Amino acid sequence: MGETEQKDGVPLIQDPDFSRRLAELEADLMALEFTELRILSQEAKGEKVGPESSILKVAGSEIQQRVADLAMEAVGYYALPDDLSLGDNARVGPDYARGLAGRYFNLRKASIYGGSNEIQRNIIAKAVLGL
């Protein structure tokens, strides 16, 4: 996506800010994966899992939202919902942009369902501080 989309005539992937945020997102996603693997290993050994599950919930929902943010930035107005009254022939932009706005707005609720991120942060703080 970042290789074909352009900003001021230059591939978006060459934009330093976009590339930095993409790299940070990838690093955070890898950290999330390793945390999940650690938790699964603990559970497989029959060990008690601490606040890690809350950390996974908070980090996972925030990463989902950041992915959607970058994707929306990359495709710009192509992510707008289709005008169904014009049919498929009226569609402009790349196919991967189709439906992106709907997914973007749907992911806003990810920080609420399953316990709000604020409540999860309180759980993490109590577990870490021993309260």
Secondary structure, DSSP 8 states (H G I E B T S, - for coil): -TTT-EETTEEGGG-HHHHHHHHHHHHHHHHHHHHHHHHHHHHHTT----THHHHHHHHHHHHHHHHHHHHHHHHGGGGS---GGG-GGG--S-GGGTTHHHHHHHGGGGGTTTS-HHHHHHHHHHHHHT-
